[in-house]
Amino acid sequence: MTASLPPKPPAPPPSSPAAARPVAPLPPRPFAPAPPIAPLPPLAARPPVIAPLPPPSPAAAAAVPALVSPADFELVRKLVRERSGIVIEPRQEYLVETRLKTVARRRNLEKLGQLFDQLRLGSDPKLATEVVEALTTNETSFFRDFEPFEALKGCVLPELLRARASKRTLRIWSAASSSGQEAYSLLMMMRDGFPQLAVWKLELLGTDLSAEMVRRAKAATYTSFEVRRGMADAQTSKWLEPVGDDFRVKEELRKLVDFREMNLVAPFPPMATYDLVLLRNVLIYFDVETKRQILKKIRSVLAPDGVLMIGASESLLGVDESWKTVRVGRATTYKP
């Protein structure tokens, strides 16, 4: 038998609200307005956070000579203009200083002035060549600008192949080819898009003013950055082979290109007649008269129904309007 617990006593009834103790209200506090904010003094009267440096005295300024004097700058401008036709604009001393410091270091010269002194003597032709090459622009990449390659693939090359079908010979000149990416890009596109060219006679010439760029083009070896900059993975695996950390264009493409040194400003050597000339992103560095001379010489080696292609930012308007302009998609081509 289980014992039962005693019953709990009843809870006391809740106190009545009326029985609650009232809370006295807070006494009112007098409101005092804040004092007015004093206006800031004018800027001229405020002390500077950091005291400005005093301007250098004329004597101190004269004690820090410019690395490229006006006479040195004119010497280099004249040399580059005569050798390459490229115009270095006024107030580009910084460009001359930056580019030629590398040449001076390579020759173990402590001061840039020593380089200019040797240049004036004229006893070292190799130095003059190094200076000119250092001041020329070699910007390039695989499939640069893309739209011109689309125009070549979709319209320009099909028309040329139809016109050359009986002879099965196609000649292309990549002028100012730099380190060779343009020529190799063209070959990759043609091999992928036009397999019939495997039985054609294909001649591809690449020329550049710089001996170093021609050497690099022949070597056909590029860093992974240069490859990734313009090529898809499928193209890389198909047309390039790894060489250490770099990549090299395969032999089947390298053997199709003839790279040579050539100065577009100088008289042209004996040349074949070309069906397509790529002169992209180079005319912008010449004055108008030099552009006209180069275009005249190119017309002399271009087939009557051949095609000239220049850079996307370039135009023959106001230079030589005797060329026929042909728009192909977003690209512009010219015919003689």
C-alpha positions as CSV (number, residue, x, y, z in Angstrom):
1,M,0.0,0.0,0.0
2,T,1.4,3.4,-1.0
3,A,1.2,6.3,1.4
4,S,-0.4,9.5,0.0
5,L,1.2,12.9,0.3
6,P,-0.6,15.6,2.4
7,P,-2.4,18.2,0.3
8,K,-0.7,21.5,-0.6
9,P,-2.0,24.6,1.1
10,P,-3.9,27.0,-1.2
11,A,-1.9,29.8,-2.9
12,P,-2.5,33.3,-1.6
13,P,-4.7,35.4,-3.9
14,P,-2.7,37.9,-6.1
15,S,-2.5,41.4,-4.8
16,S,-4.9,43.8,-6.2
17,P,-3.6,46.5,-8.7
18,A,-5.2,49.0,-6.5
19,A,-3.0,47.8,-3.7
20,A,0.2,48.4,-5.7
21,R,2.4,51.2,-4.5
22,P,2.3,54.2,-6.9
23,V,5.6,55.4,-8.5
24,A,6.3,59.2,-8.1
25,P,6.9,60.9,-11.5
26,L,10.3,62.5,-12.2
27,P,10.5,66.2,-11.7
28,P,10.9,68.2,-15.0
29,R,14.4,69.3,-16.0
30,P,15.0,72.7,-17.4
31,F,16.3,72.7,-21.0
32,A,19.4,74.7,-21.8
33,P,20.3,75.3,-25.5
34,A,23.8,74.2,-26.6
35,P,26.3,77.0,-27.2
36,P,26.7,78.0,-30.9
37,I,29.6,76.3,-32.7
38,A,32.4,78.7,-33.6
39,P,33.1,78.9,-37.4
40,L,36.3,77.3,-38.7
41,P,39.0,79.7,-39.6
42,P,39.7,80.2,-43.4
43,L,42.0,77.7,-45.0
44,A,44.8,80.2,-45.3
45,A,44.8,80.8,-41.6
46,R,44.8,77.1,-40.5
47,P,48.2,75.6,-39.6
48,P,49.2,72.8,-42.1
49,V,49.1,69.2,-40.9
50,I,52.5,68.7,-42.6
51,A,54.7,71.6,-43.2
52,P,55.4,72.0,-47.0
53,L,58.9,71.5,-48.1
54,P,60.6,74.7,-49.2
55,P,61.3,75.1,-52.9
56,P,64.8,74.2,-53.9
57,S,67.2,77.0,-54.4
58,P,68.5,77.6,-58.0
59,A,71.9,76.3,-56.9
60,A,70.4,73.1,-55.6
61,A,68.4,72.5,-58.7
62,A,71.4,73.0,-60.9
63,A,73.3,70.4,-58.8
64,V,70.9,67.6,-60.0
65,P,71.5,67.5,-63.8
66,A,69.0,65.6,-66.1
67,L,70.1,62.2,-67.1
68,V,69.1,63.0,-70.7
69,S,70.2,66.4,-71.8
70,P,68.5,68.2,-74.7
71,A,71.5,67.5,-76.9
72,D,71.5,63.8,-75.9
73,F,67.8,63.6,-76.6
74,E,68.2,65.1,-80.1
75,L,71.1,62.8,-80.8
76,V,68.9,59.8,-80.1
77,R,65.9,61.1,-81.9
78,K,67.9,61.7,-85.1
79,L,69.5,58.3,-84.9
80,V,66.2,56.5,-84.5
81,R,64.5,58.6,-87.2
82,E,67.3,57.9,-89.7
83,R,67.6,54.2,-89.0
84,S,64.0,53.2,-88.5
85,G,61.8,56.1,-89.6
86,I,60.2,56.0,-86.2
87,V,59.5,59.5,-84.7
88,I,60.2,60.0,-81.0
89,E,57.9,62.8,-79.9
90,P,59.2,65.9,-78.0
91,R,59.1,65.6,-74.2
92,Q,59.7,61.8,-74.3
93,E,63.0,62.0,-72.5
94,Y,61.7,59.6,-69.9
95,L,61.2,57.0,-72.6
96,V,64.8,57.4,-73.8
97,E,66.1,57.3,-70.2
98,T,64.1,54.2,-69.2
99,R,64.9,52.2,-72.3
100,L,68.6,53.1,-72.6
101,K,69.4,52.4,-68.9
102,T,69.1,48.8,-69.8
103,V,71.5,49.1,-72.7
104,A,74.0,51.0,-70.4
105,R,73.8,48.3,-67.7
106,R,74.3,45.6,-70.3
107,R,77.5,47.3,-71.4
108,N,78.7,47.9,-67.8
109,L,78.5,51.7,-68.1
110,E,78.0,53.4,-64.8
111,K,76.4,56.5,-66.2
112,L,74.0,57.1,-69.1
113,G,76.1,60.0,-70.3
114,Q,78.9,57.5,-71.1
115,L,76.6,55.7,-73.5
116,F,75.8,59.0,-75.3
117,D,79.5,59.8,-75.5
118,Q,80.2,56.5,-77.2
119,L,77.3,57.0,-79.5
120,R,78.7,60.4,-80.6
121,L,82.0,58.8,-81.5
122,G,80.3,56.5,-84.0
123,S,83.0,53.9,-83.6
124,D,80.6,51.1,-82.5
125,P,77.9,50.3,-85.0
126,K,76.5,47.6,-82.7
127,L,75.8,50.2,-80.1
128,A,73.7,52.3,-82.5
129,T,71.8,49.2,-83.4
130,E,71.1,48.3,-79.7
131,V,69.9,51.9,-79.1
132,V,67.5,51.8,-82.1
133,E,66.1,48.4,-81.1
134,A,65.7,49.4,-77.5
135,L,63.5,52.4,-78.6
136,T,61.3,50.4,-81.0
137,T,58.0,48.9,-79.8
138,N,57.7,45.1,-80.0
139,E,54.2,44.7,-78.5
140,T,52.5,41.5,-79.9
141,S,50.6,38.5,-78.9
142,F,49.0,35.3,-80.3
143,F,45.7,36.1,-82.2
144,R,46.0,39.8,-81.4
145,D,42.8,41.8,-81.7
146,F,40.9,38.6,-82.8
147,E,38.6,40.4,-85.3
148,P,41.2,40.5,-88.1
149,F,41.6,36.7,-87.8
150,E,37.9,36.3,-88.0
151,A,37.8,38.4,-91.2
152,L,40.7,36.4,-92.6
153,K,39.0,33.1,-91.9
154,G,35.5,34.1,-92.9
155,C,36.1,36.2,-96.1
156,V,39.6,37.2,-97.1
157,L,41.3,33.8,-97.3
158,P,38.3,32.0,-98.9
159,E,38.3,34.6,-101.7
160,L,42.1,34.3,-102.2
161,L,41.9,30.5,-102.3
162,R,39.2,30.6,-104.9
163,A,41.2,33.1,-107.0
164,R,44.4,31.0,-106.6
165,A,42.8,27.5,-107.0
166,S,44.4,26.8,-110.4
167,K,47.9,27.5,-109.3
168,R,47.5,26.3,-105.6
169,T,50.1,28.9,-104.5
170,L,49.6,31.4,-101.7
171,R,52.2,34.0,-100.6
172,I,51.7,36.0,-97.3
173,W,54.0,38.6,-95.8
174,S,53.8,39.4,-92.1
175,A,55.6,42.8,-92.1
176,A,56.9,44.0,-88.7
177,S,56.3,40.5,-87.4
178,S,58.1,41.2,-84.0
179,S,58.7,37.9,-82.2
180,G,56.6,35.8,-84.6
181,Q,53.3,35.3,-82.8
182,E,51.3,36.9,-85.7
183,A,52.8,34.6,-88.3
184,Y,52.3,31.5,-86.2
185,S,48.8,32.5,-85.3
186,L,48.0,32.8,-89.0
187,L,49.4,29.3,-89.7
188,M,47.4,27.7,-86.9
189,M,44.2,29.3,-88.1
190,M,44.9,28.3,-91.7
191,R,45.7,24.7,-90.8
192,D,42.6,24.3,-88.7
193,G,40.2,26.1,-91.0
194,F,41.6,25.3,-94.5
195,P,42.9,21.7,-94.6
196,Q,43.1,21.8,-98.4
197,L,46.2,24.0,-98.0
198,A,48.2,20.9,-97.0
199,V,48.7,20.2,-100.7
200,W,49.3,23.9,-101.7
201,K,52.5,25.7,-102.0
202,L,52.4,28.1,-99.0
203,E,55.0,30.8,-98.6
204,L,55.0,32.9,-95.4
205,L,57.5,35.6,-94.9
206,G,58.0,37.4,-91.6
207,T,60.2,40.5,-91.3
208,D,61.2,42.8,-88.6
209,L,63.8,45.6,-88.0
210,S,65.1,44.1,-84.8
211,A,67.7,41.3,-85.1
212,E,66.7,40.1,-81.6
213,M,63.0,39.8,-82.5
214,V,63.9,37.8,-85.6
215,R,66.1,35.5,-83.5
216,R,63.1,35.0,-81.1
217,A,60.7,34.4,-83.9
218,K,63.0,31.7,-85.4
219,A,63.4,30.1,-81.9
220,A,59.6,30.1,-81.6
221,T,59.8,29.6,-77.8
222,Y,57.4,31.5,-75.6
223,T,56.6,31.9,-71.9
224,S,53.5,30.4,-70.4
225,F,52.2,34.0,-70.0
226,E,52.7,34.8,-73.7
227,V,50.8,31.6,-74.6
228,R,47.9,32.0,-72.2
229,R,47.5,35.6,-73.3
230,G,46.1,34.7,-76.7
231,M,45.7,30.9,-77.1
232,A,43.0,28.5,-76.0
233,D,44.1,25.2,-74.2
234,A,43.1,23.2,-77.3
235,Q,45.3,25.2,-79.6
236,T,48.2,25.0,-77.1
237,S,48.1,21.3,-76.9
238,K,47.7,20.9,-80.7
239,W,50.4,23.3,-81.9
240,L,52.9,23.8,-79.1
241,E,55.2,21.5,-77.2
242,P,56.5,22.1,-73.6
243,V,60.1,23.0,-73.2
244,G,60.8,23.3,-69.5
245,D,58.5,26.1,-68.2
246,D,58.0,27.5,-71.7
247,F,56.4,26.3,-74.9
248,R,57.7,26.0,-78.4
249,V,55.8,26.0,-81.7
250,K,56.0,22.6,-83.3
251,E,58.3,21.9,-86.2
252,E,55.5,21.4,-88.8
253,L,54.7,25.1,-88.4
254,R,58.2,26.5,-87.9
255,K,59.4,25.1,-91.2
256,L,56.7,27.0,-93.1
257,V,57.9,30.5,-92.1
258,D,60.9,32.4,-93.3
259,F,61.9,35.1,-90.8
260,R,64.4,37.9,-91.9
261,E,65.6,41.3,-90.8
262,M,64.1,44.1,-92.9
263,N,63.8,47.8,-92.6
264,L,60.5,49.1,-94.1
265,V,62.0,52.6,-94.5
266,A,65.0,51.4,-96.6
267,P,64.7,50.3,-100.2
268,F,63.1,46.9,-100.4
269,P,65.2,44.0,-101.5
270,P,64.1,41.8,-104.5
271,M,60.8,40.3,-103.3
272,A,58.1,38.0,-104.7
273,T,54.5,39.1,-105.3
274,Y,52.3,38.6,-102.3
275,D,48.6,37.9,-102.1
276,L,48.2,39.1,-98.5
277,V,50.3,41.6,-96.5
278,L,49.8,42.1,-92.8
279,L,51.1,45.5,-91.8
280,R,49.4,45.8,-88.4
281,N,50.1,48.3,-85.7
282,V,53.3,49.7,-87.2
283,L,52.3,52.7,-89.4
284,I,51.3,54.6,-86.2
285,Y,54.9,55.1,-85.4
286,F,55.8,56.9,-88.6
287,D,55.1,60.4,-89.9
288,V,52.7,60.9,-92.8
289,E,55.4,61.1,-95.5
290,T,57.1,58.0,-94.3
291,K,53.8,56.1,-94.3
292,R,53.2,57.1,-97.9
293,Q,56.6,55.8,-98.9
294,I,56.1,52.5,-97.2
295,L,52.6,52.1,-98.7
296,K,54.0,52.8,-102.2
297,K,56.6,50.1,-101.8
298,I,54.1,47.6,-100.5
299,R,51.8,48.3,-103.4
300,S,54.7,47.3,-105.7
301,V,55.0,43.8,-104.2
302,L,51.2,43.2,-103.7
303,A,49.2,41.3,-106.3
304,P,46.6,43.4,-108.2
305,D,43.8,41.5,-106.4
306,G,45.8,41.2,-103.2
307,V,44.8,42.4,-99.7
308,L,46.5,44.7,-97.3
309,M,45.5,44.6,-93.6
310,I,46.7,47.3,-91.1
311,G,46.0,47.7,-87.4
312,A,42.5,48.2,-85.9
313,S,43.5,51.7,-84.7
314,E,45.1,52.7,-88.0
315,S,43.6,54.2,-91.1
316,L,44.8,55.3,-94.5
317,L,42.5,58.3,-94.5
318,G,44.6,61.4,-95.2
319,V,47.6,59.3,-95.9
320,D,47.0,57.4,-99.1
321,E,43.4,57.3,-100.2
322,S,44.1,55.6,-103.5
323,W,43.6,52.2,-101.8
324,K,40.1,50.7,-101.9
325,T,38.6,50.2,-98.5
326,V,36.8,47.0,-97.9
327,R,34.9,46.4,-94.6
328,V,34.8,42.8,-93.5
329,G,32.8,42.5,-90.3
330,R,34.5,44.6,-87.7
331,A,37.8,44.6,-89.6
332,T,39.0,46.8,-92.4
333,T,41.1,45.6,-95.4
334,Y,42.5,47.5,-98.4
335,K,43.1,46.6,-102.0
336,P,45.4,48.4,-104.5
